[in-house]
Amino acid sequence: MPARPAFLLCMTLAFTMAPTAGAANPTLPRVASFGLCADQMLLMLGDSRQIASVSAQAVGPLSFYARRARAFPANRGAAEEVIASGADILLVSDAVDKRSAHALAQFGVDVVDVPIANNWPEIEAMTRRVALAIGRARQGEAVISDLRARLARVRPQQPRRAWPTAIYYRPDGGGAGTGTFVDAALSAAGFRNLQAEWGPPFWGGVPVERIVLHPPDVFAVSYFDTSSNASSVLRRNPVLWGKARTRPVVNIHGKYWNCGSPLLIEAVEQLAAERERLLARRRN
């Protein structure tokens, strides 16, 4: 059992080196984050003076707030780093192993899970949960108010039966059906998601044969893909590409919908603009 005392000694040394909360706003807790979704919520809602560290993913191409994230220390997901940063709270969207969770608890760091959100009520609830946990409830309500206003501005005026149709493709060939935040975004933008109508639910995919027989008005391609030619997933199947190349392919950057969060509105607005272009062509 010699490893455990050494581990605790490391924790103790890290804690003694940690900056004090007095260096930040004394009324706000110091907060660190593990995982891209947790990073996005902290960078969205947090006061700069309270952000102790973010994960390395926060400065990557899939981070909406990559530029802001560069102002803060990056962690590699280790409990020692969180303790050394002087954080009072750790927001997590990636799993924390039991040993790390135990060590964090010993040093008084509260671990707050960022729950998965797949529809707008869940996104609002998640935003409130995080904002309240980090002492930024007012900022959380402001984000929710902005989200609602922007959703209202793009809400389709046509009956659902008149909405254009869409099929969503991930770079790995999968799709998005009912029970996914991508489906929520497509609906908010005024598209009928054919996978939601046909099945399967969640993150499976629709057989190519069905798409060839009943092609959508639009192909939406994205999700954890940052290439400039995300439509390459469609090109891999010549039969599918035969249909896709005659229709708009909307490339939504992965940073807009890397998880279910208020950032989805960025994807919704891009999709809604495409909807209006399609409807204008129909009228003409």
C-alpha positions in Angstrom: 0.0 0.0 0.0 2.9 2.5 -0.4 1.4 4.1 -3.5 -1.6 5.6 -1.7 0.4 7.7 0.9 2.5 9.0 -2.0 -0.6 9.9 -3.9 -2.0 11.8 -0.9 1.3 13.6 -0.4 1.2 14.7 -4.0 -2.3 16.0 -3.3 -1.2 17.9 -0.3 1.7 19.5 -2.0 -0.5 20.5 -4.9 -3.0 22.1 -2.5 -0.4 24.1 -0.7 0.8 25.5 -4.0 -2.7 26.4 -5.1 -3.6 30.1 -5.6 -6.1 31.4 -3.1 -9.6 32.3 -4.0 -8.9 35.8 -2.9 -7.0 36.3 -6.1 -10.4 36.1 -7.9 -13.8 37.5 -7.1 -14.3 36.5 -3.5 -18.0 36.2 -4.0 -17.7 33.6 -6.7 -16.3 30.1 -6.5 -13.3 29.1 -8.5 -14.2 26.6 -11.2 -12.4 24.2 -13.4 -13.8 22.0 -16.2 -13.2 18.5 -17.6 -14.5 17.7 -21.1 -15.5 19.8 -24.1 -19.2 20.3 -23.1 -18.2 21.3 -19.6 -15.7 23.7 -21.0 -18.2 25.3 -23.3 -20.7 25.9 -20.4 -18.0 27.4 -18.1 -16.7 29.7 -20.8 -20.2 30.7 -21.7 -21.4 31.4 -18.2 -18.3 32.0 -16.0 -16.7 35.2 -14.9 -13.1 35.4 -16.2 -11.9 35.9 -12.6 -13.4 32.6 -11.4 -12.2 30.3 -14.2 -9.3 28.2 -12.7 -8.7 25.9 -15.7 -10.3 24.3 -18.7 -9.5 21.1 -20.5 -7.1 21.0 -23.4 -10.1 20.5 -25.7 -11.3 24.0 -24.9 -8.7 25.5 -27.3 -9.3 23.0 -30.1 -11.1 23.5 -33.4 -14.4 22.1 -31.9 -14.6 24.7 -29.2 -16.8 27.7 -29.9 -14.9 29.6 -27.2 -11.4 28.6 -28.3 -10.1 32.1 -28.4 -11.4 32.9 -24.9 -10.1 29.6 -23.5 -6.5 30.5 -24.4 -6.5 33.0 -21.5 -6.8 30.2 -18.9 -4.6 27.3 -17.8 -5.4 24.0 -19.6 -5.7 20.8 -17.6 -5.2 17.2 -18.7 -8.1 15.8 -16.6 -6.0 15.1 -13.5 -7.3 15.7 -9.9 -3.9 17.1 -8.9 -4.3 19.9 -11.5 -7.7 20.9 -10.2 -6.5 21.0 -6.6 -3.4 23.0 -7.6 -5.6 25.5 -9.4 -7.5 26.3 -6.2 -10.8 25.3 -7.7 -13.8 25.0 -5.5 -15.9 23.3 -8.2 -15.2 21.0 -11.0 -17.6 20.9 -13.9 -17.5 17.5 -15.7 -18.9 16.2 -18.9 -16.4 13.4 -19.2 -16.2 10.7 -16.6 -14.1 11.2 -13.4 -12.7 7.9 -12.0 -13.5 7.0 -8.4 -10.0 7.6 -7.1 -9.9 11.2 -8.5 -13.4 11.9 -7.2 -12.4 10.7 -3.8 -9.3 12.9 -3.8 -11.3 15.9 -4.9 -13.8 15.4 -2.2 -11.0 15.2 0.4 -9.9 18.6 -0.6 -13.4 20.1 -0.7 -13.8 20.3 -4.4 -17.5 19.8 -5.4 -17.9 17.8 -8.6 -20.9 19.0 -10.7 -22.0 16.9 -13.6 -23.1 18.7 -16.8 -26.0 16.5 -17.8 -26.7 15.4 -21.4 -29.4 17.6 -23.0 -31.3 16.5 -26.1 -34.1 19.0 -26.3 -34.8 22.7 -25.5 -36.3 22.2 -22.0 -33.4 20.0 -21.1 -30.9 22.6 -22.5 -32.5 25.3 -20.4 -32.5 23.1 -17.3 -28.9 22.2 -17.8 -27.9 25.8 -18.3 -29.7 26.8 -15.0 -28.0 24.0 -13.2 -24.5 25.0 -14.2 -25.2 28.7 -13.8 -26.5 28.2 -10.3 -23.7 25.9 -9.3 -21.0 28.5 -10.3 -22.8 31.4 -8.8 -23.9 32.9 -12.1 -27.7 32.4 -12.0 -28.4 35.8 -13.6 -26.0 35.1 -16.5 -27.8 31.7 -17.0 -31.1 33.4 -17.3 -29.7 35.9 -19.7 -28.4 33.1 -21.9 -31.8 31.4 -21.8 -33.6 34.6 -22.6 -31.4 35.2 -25.6 -31.8 31.6 -26.7 -35.6 31.9 -26.6 -35.6 35.1 -28.5 -33.4 33.8 -31.3 -35.5 30.6 -31.6 -38.6 32.7 -31.9 -37.1 34.8 -34.7 -36.4 31.7 -36.9 -39.6 29.8 -36.0 -41.2 28.6 -39.2 -44.6 30.2 -40.2 -45.6 27.4 -42.5 -47.5 24.3 -41.2 -45.2 21.3 -40.6 -46.4 19.5 -43.7 -45.0 22.3 -45.8 -41.5 22.2 -44.2 -38.6 21.0 -46.4 -37.1 17.7 -45.4 -33.6 16.9 -44.2 -31.3 14.0 -43.5 -28.4 14.4 -41.2 -25.0 12.6 -41.7 -22.1 12.4 -39.3 -18.6 11.9 -40.9 -18.7 8.2 -39.8 -22.0 7.6 -41.7 -24.3 7.7 -38.8 -27.3 9.9 -38.5 -29.6 11.5 -35.9 -33.2 10.5 -35.1 -35.7 11.2 -32.4 -34.2 11.8 -28.9 -31.1 13.7 -30.2 -30.3 17.4 -30.0 -29.6 17.4 -33.7 -33.3 16.5 -34.3 -34.3 19.3 -32.0 -32.2 21.7 -34.0 -33.6 20.6 -37.3 -37.1 20.9 -36.1 -36.5 24.4 -34.6 -35.1 25.4 -38.0 -38.2 24.3 -39.8 -37.1 21.0 -41.3 -38.8 17.7 -41.1 -36.0 15.3 -40.1 -36.7 12.2 -42.2 -34.8 9.9 -39.8 -37.1 11.0 -37.0 -40.1 10.1 -39.1 -38.7 6.8 -40.5 -36.5 5.6 -37.6 -34.3 4.5 -36.1 -34.2 6.8 -33.0 -31.1 8.3 -31.5 -27.7 8.1 -33.3 -28.3 5.2 -35.8 -28.5 5.8 -39.5 -31.1 5.5 -42.3 -30.4 2.8 -45.0 -29.1 4.4 -48.2 -31.7 2.6 -50.2 -34.5 4.5 -48.5 -32.8 7.8 -49.0 -32.3 7.1 -52.7 -36.0 6.3 -53.1 -37.1 9.3 -51.0 -34.3 11.8 -51.1 -34.6 14.8 -48.8 -34.6 18.5 -49.8 -31.4 19.1 -47.9 -28.5 17.0 -46.5 -27.0 18.4 -43.3 -23.5 17.2 -42.6 -21.4 17.8 -39.5 -20.7 16.7 -35.9 -17.1 16.4 -34.7 -15.8 17.1 -38.2 -13.8 20.2 -39.0 -12.8 19.5 -42.6 -13.8 22.0 -45.2 -15.3 19.2 -47.3 -17.6 17.5 -44.8 -19.7 16.2 -47.7 -17.0 13.6 -48.3 -19.2 11.2 -46.2 -21.8 11.4 -49.0 -19.2 11.0 -51.7 -18.1 7.6 -50.3 -21.3 6.0 -51.7 -21.7 6.8 -55.5 -25.4 6.0 -55.4 -26.0 8.3 -52.4 -23.8 11.0 -53.9 -25.9 10.8 -57.1 -28.8 12.2 -55.1 -26.9 14.5 -52.8 -25.1 16.4 -55.5 -28.4 17.6 -56.9 -29.4 19.0 -53.5 -28.1 21.5 -51.0 -25.5 20.1 -48.6 -25.4 22.2 -45.5 -22.1 21.9 -43.7 -22.6 22.9 -40.0 -19.4 23.4 -38.2 -18.9 20.9 -35.3 -18.3 23.7 -32.8 -22.0 24.7 -33.1 -23.4 21.3 -32.0 -20.7 19.4 -30.2 -23.2 18.8 -27.5 -26.7 19.8 -26.5 -26.3 23.4 -25.2 -27.5 26.9 -26.0 -24.8 27.0 -28.8 -27.2 24.9 -30.9 -28.9 28.1 -31.8 -25.9 28.8 -34.1 -26.7 25.7 -36.1 -30.4 26.4 -36.0 -29.9 29.9 -37.5 -27.7 28.5 -40.3 -30.3 25.8 -41.1 -33.1 28.3 -41.0 -31.4 30.5 -43.6 -31.1 27.5 -45.8 -34.8 26.8 -45.3 -35.7 30.3 -46.4 -33.6 29.9 -49.6 -35.4 26.6 -50.4 -38.8 28.1 -49.9 -37.9 31.2 -52.0 -36.9 28.8 -54.8 -40.2 27.0 -54.5 -42.1 30.3 -54.8 -40.2 31.2 -57.9 
